[in-house]
Structures are given as structure tokens and as C-alpha cells.
């Protein structure tokens, strides 16, 4: 049974993919600003490290977002520990090894869609209900510049991020008043995913910690008035 959050004063954020790159820096940033953070990752060791760093008032667990049962178990434990989130950030995603579409194996393509599209749907499936019952909350689905434009050799990733844009726009039409769903292009950031595409060329891009310094305050100020917007991080 989830915690009664109708009178809570501490705001809660759920972040998927919260132990690396911008996910980790968002978790740190929200915690520093007094939010309670619930997060997940596929890596048990990474979960252990972020849990030790941020402390027991936050909640982290090992989750594969592409597995609905894994997400359901995480949601049950997160809701019990932290209550219904004020902010839900679907950040977890993977990138294909750059190659023409016809050279991408079926297994690699399926893995991208399972994580980048199904993963978001799975998380929303298990958190939206409690947020709706509480009559508030913002859902942020991480898109990409490649969700609004395209490049060669990353067709599977582009396909998933364009799907995120459509999924989010439709979700925004379904949510009740008082809630919001937005897609967010985080920009070009020096992460492991970008290095998978650009190699050392990613080194000149903004670092995740610097990105989070401005992105976290931007995210915490989102509200119902932003419902349906296609946003870009500052």
C-alpha cells in the first residue's frame, strides 16, 4: 500500500537511469535541493554507490525498465518508501552502435525499442495512477535532438526518440487537469551514449554536472501549465 502523500511537504522525484550521466547528476542535484529521490538502474554496483552517496532518505533499486514486472516491483517499493512522485523523469535509454539501418541486427533494434519506448510506457503504467489519484504531478520524458531531427547511422535511436515525442503528446491529451506530460530535449552532453557515437569528439560538449546545474532548477519549476510542450533544457 502506497504512502499517503496528500499532506507531504518534501517533494519527490522518480528518475530512471539514475546512476550514470545526466541521470546521476539529476539525482544529485535534486537531493541537494531538498527533494527525496527514487531512482533505478540495471547495475547493482551503481545502485549501491549512489545509495551510499545520497543516504537512506532516498530510494534506489535495480530495475530493467524494459521488463514490466521489474518496473512494477520498483514502483510498489518506491511508492511505499517515498509516496507518489511530484515529478517523474523517464531518462533511461540506450544507443545503437552507429551503422546503416540494414546493418543493425534485429536483436539490437528490438533492445532499443524495448528500453527507449516500452520502458517509458512501463514506468508510466505503474506511476501515473497514483499521481492521478493525488491530482498532481509532472511527467518528463527525455527525448533528444534526434527525436526532432535525424542523422545517418542512428536510425534506431532516432525512431525511438521520435516515438517518445508522439507518446508524450498523446499522453498530455489524456491526463486530467492539474497534471502535465512534456518531452525534453536535454541537448548535446558529454555522456557515454554520445561517446558511443562521436568517440572523443564528445569531450568538447557540456559535462553532465554542468548541465544539471541549470536543468534541475528548470525541471523543478515545471507545472500543469506546461502540459504538452516540447521543451529543450536551458
N, C-alpha and C positions, 0 to 999 in steps of 0.2 A: 504493500500500500504506500502510495507516494505521500511525501510530507505536505502538510497544509502550508501553502505559501501565500495565503491571502493577506497576511499582515507582516510579511517579512520586510526588512529594511536593507539587508545586504543583497545586492544584485548578483545573479548567477549567469554565467556564460558556459555553454557547451561548445567545445571546439574539437572537431575530428582532425586526425593527423596532427596532433598537438605536441609531438616530441621532436620535430625537426623543422628546419627552415622557418618560414613565416608562422607556421602553426605554433611552434615552440616560443617564438618571440611574442606572439599574441598572448599565449598563456602567461608568460612572464609579465607582460605589460598590464594585462587585466588584473592579475594578482597584486601588482604594485599599486594599482589604483583602487584597491579595496574590494574588488569583485571576488566572488567564490567561483573557482574554475573547475569544471568537469571536462576531462579530455580522454582521448584514446589514441592508440597506435597499435600496429601489428607487432612491434618489437617489445618483448617483455623487458629487456635490459633498458631500453629507452624509457619505458614507463616507470621502471624502478628509479631511474635517475631523476626524472622530472618530479616524481612524487617526493623524493628525498629533498630536492631543492626547494620546492614550494611549500611543503609541510602538510600535516594531516588534515588541515581545514579544507583542503582541496581533494578532489577525487579523480583518479586516473585508473584506466583499466586496459587490458589487452583486448583489442577488437579488430576483426576483419569486417570493414563496412560492407563488403560485397556479400556477406553471409547474413541473411536476415535474422536468423536465430541468435547469432553473436551480437548483433545490434540490439535485439530485443532484450537480451540478458543485461547488456550495458545500460540500456535505458531504464530498466527496472531498478538496478542498483544505483544509478545516478539520481533518479527521481527520489529514491528513498534517502539518499545521502544529502542531496542539495535542493530538492524540490524542483518545480517546473522552472525552466530557464527563462530569463528575461530576453536573452539573446542566444540564438543557435547559429553557429558558424560551420557550414559544411565546407571544410578546407581539404580533406583527404583526397588525393588524386595521384595518378601515376602518368608517366610519359612513355611513348613508344620510342624505341631506338630509331633514329632518323633513317628513313628508306622510302622509296616509292611505294605506293599503296599495294601494288601487286606483289611486292616482296615481303609484306607483313604477313606473318603466319596467322592462321585462324585463331590459334591459342592466344597469341599476343593481342590481337584485335579484341577477342572476347574478354580478355582480362581487363583491358582498358575500359570497355563499356561496363563491365561488372562493377568496377571500382568507381569510375568517374560519373556514371549515370545511376546505375542501380544503387550504389552506395548512398547517394543523396536521397533517393526515394526511400530507402530502408530507414535512414535516420529520421526523415520527416514523418514516416509512418508511425514511429514509436514515440516521438516527442510532440508532434503537432496537437494531438488530442489533449494532453494535459495543459498545453499553452492556451488552447481554445477554451477549455473549461475555466481557466483562470482569467480569461478575457483580456489577454495581452501578450505581447512578445513580438520580437522581430526575428525573421529567418533570413540569413545571409548565405547565398550560395556562391562560392568562389568560381568565377568564370575566368576569362583570360582575354588578352588581345586577340588570341587565336579562337576566341568564341565570337568575335565580331569582324574578323578578317581571316585570311588564310595564308599559308606558306607551303612550299613544296616539302615533302618528306615527313610531314607531321599530320597527314590527313586523318589518322585515327584520333589523335588528340584534338584536332580541330572539330571533328564530328562530335566528340563528347562534349566539348565546351559550347558549341552551338546548341546542342541538346539542353545543356544547363540553362541557357538563356530562354529557350522556349518553355521548359518545365517551370522555370521561375515565374515567367509572365502569366502562365495559366494558373499557377498556384496563387498568385496575387489576386486573381479574379475569384478564387474560391474561398479565401479567408474571410472571416467575419470582420466587422468594423472593430477598430482598436488594435488590429494586428497588421503586420507588413511582411512581405517577401520581396527581397531585392537581389539582383545579381551584381556582383562586384568584380570588376577587372582590377587586380592588385597592381598591375604594371609589370615592368621588367626588373626582376630581382635576382641577385646572385644566389641561387639555390642549387641544390643537387640536380633538380629537374632541368633547370636551364643549362647547367653544365653538361647534362646528357645530350643536349642539342648543340650547344655552342662551344663546349670544351672550355679552354682557358679564356675564351672571349667573353665569358660571363663575368670575369673578375672585375671588369670596369663598371659593372652595374651596381645599383644601390644594394647595400647589405641588409639582410633581414632585420637586424636590430634597429637600424636607422629607419627602415620602412615602418616598423611597428611603432616607433616613437610618435609618428603623426597618424598612422592608420588606426591605432587603438582608440584615441580620443574621438576620431571621426566615427568609428563604429558604435561607440557607446552613446553617441548623440542621435543615432537613427531612431525613428519613431514611426507611428502609424501613418503619418503624413507622407512617408517615403514609399509607401506600398506601390509595387510595380515598377519602380525606377531601375534603369540600367546605370549603375554607378561606376565610377573609377576612383580608386584610392588617391588621396592627396599626395 
